[in-house]
Amino acid sequence: MFWILAAALTAITALAILSPLRRGRGGAAPAAAYDLRVYRDQLAEVERDLDRGVIGPDDAQRLRAEIGRKVLDADRRAALSAPAARGGRALWPAVALVAMLAGAVALYLREGVPGAPDMPLAERFAAADAAYRDRPSQAEAEAAAPARPAPDLSQADPEYLTMIDQLRDAVGRNPDDQQGLALLASNEMRLGNLAAARAAQQRLVDLRGDQADAVQLMQLATLMVDAAGGVVTPEAEAVLRRALTLDPTQPQARYLQGVLLIQNGRPDRAFPLWRGLLDEGPEGAPWIAPIRAAIQDLAWLAGDDEYRAPAPPAADLPGPDADALAAAEDLSPEDRARMIQDMVDRLQQRLATQGGSPEEWARLIAALAMLDQRDQATAILTEARQRFGSAPDALAPIERAATDAGLDG
């Protein structure tokens, strides 16, 4: 059936392309013949006007001569077009079209799957279920994941690194310290040490057992997905299910659930999930940017051709902006620095605990650089790149802020 439809569509397309050329093959001769008929009618009209006395003999003679010149010109054009028609004016276009069609068939035979049978929707769902069941384990996915470069800590604050080393020693001496494990996981992630962050978070969740909350489980699942090269493995999915059982509205867990469905060929189920997250917002949430970047294509894959993503609302970003900094100019230098530092600390704390939009991360980086806290700004830049590295559009404002602040790549 496929080949019959393909051949019919190819024939229709070829005829549509060649039809104008085929008509044009004799296009000059019919035009000249039409002109000749018109000019003969005009000569007859001149004779009738002369008989009725509408025009005189001199005018009639002048009109006959003028029309006669047009008749000779039309006759010459008709004679010149005849060899072109006989020579097959459409031959070369036809040859080019045949060559293109042959090339298309050859390309399909090489790159396509000519013998592939039709795949009804039920079979596609069955294939998606098979892919879901055949996912690699966490260990297999981590082994297959591309190696991550070691984080560049050359610009980090030495005192901060010393403090992290002390935290590592403290947790090593007391591996059941849940507060220490939570701090270690957060700071290792900030430094880009994802393997260490994942180990600390896993230990924390294991210690808490059934008391682990949805956010802690979601953070562990996120680190597992990162370690697996972006693949949501069965082990990571199990952690996500625990998180969603405790809090079905947990947005980042729902986002990763959508990633799982997309990876396993179920855009029809992922689209309503991500659409709901996009509608709920807030716009500054870290999962909104990657959803916005993919939702239109996801809608098409899900069969919703008419979906249009809602326009993002006007930005209303917390943290020190130009107006806030301008208002601080009236304060004393000490009060101004304290006010700006307080706004920066609040923004940094909120981003560390709740996440935020790329623009908020960019604002924090710019503010820290302005306060000459370049080591901290570099650490935040490293963490932001880890969070938004898979979405170039989301990373763009962060990179602009880093460039404007003069931070090294």
Secondary structure as GFF3:
##gff-version 3
##sequence-region A 1 409
A	DSSP	alpha_helix	2	24	.	.	.	ID=ss1
A	DSSP	alpha_helix	28	52	.	.	.	ID=ss2
A	DSSP	alpha_helix	57	86	.	.	.	ID=ss3
A	DSSP	alpha_helix	91	111	.	.	.	ID=ss4
A	DSSP	alpha_helix	121	133	.	.	.	ID=ss5
A	DSSP	alpha_helix	138	144	.	.	.	ID=ss6
A	DSSP	alpha_helix	158	173	.	.	.	ID=ss7
A	DSSP	alpha_helix	178	191	.	.	.	ID=ss8
A	DSSP	alpha_helix	194	208	.	.	.	ID=ss9
A	DSSP	three_ten_helix	209	211	.	.	.	ID=ss10
A	DSSP	alpha_helix	214	227	.	.	.	ID=ss11
A	DSSP	alpha_helix	234	246	.	.	.	ID=ss12
A	DSSP	alpha_helix	251	263	.	.	.	ID=ss13
A	DSSP	alpha_helix	267	280	.	.	.	ID=ss14
A	DSSP	alpha_helix	288	301	.	.	.	ID=ss15
A	DSSP	alpha_helix	322	327	.	.	.	ID=ss16
A	DSSP	three_ten_helix	328	330	.	.	.	ID=ss17
A	DSSP	alpha_helix	333	354	.	.	.	ID=ss18
A	DSSP	alpha_helix	358	370	.	.	.	ID=ss19
A	DSSP	alpha_helix	374	388	.	.	.	ID=ss20
A	DSSP	alpha_helix	392	405	.	.	.	ID=ss21
###
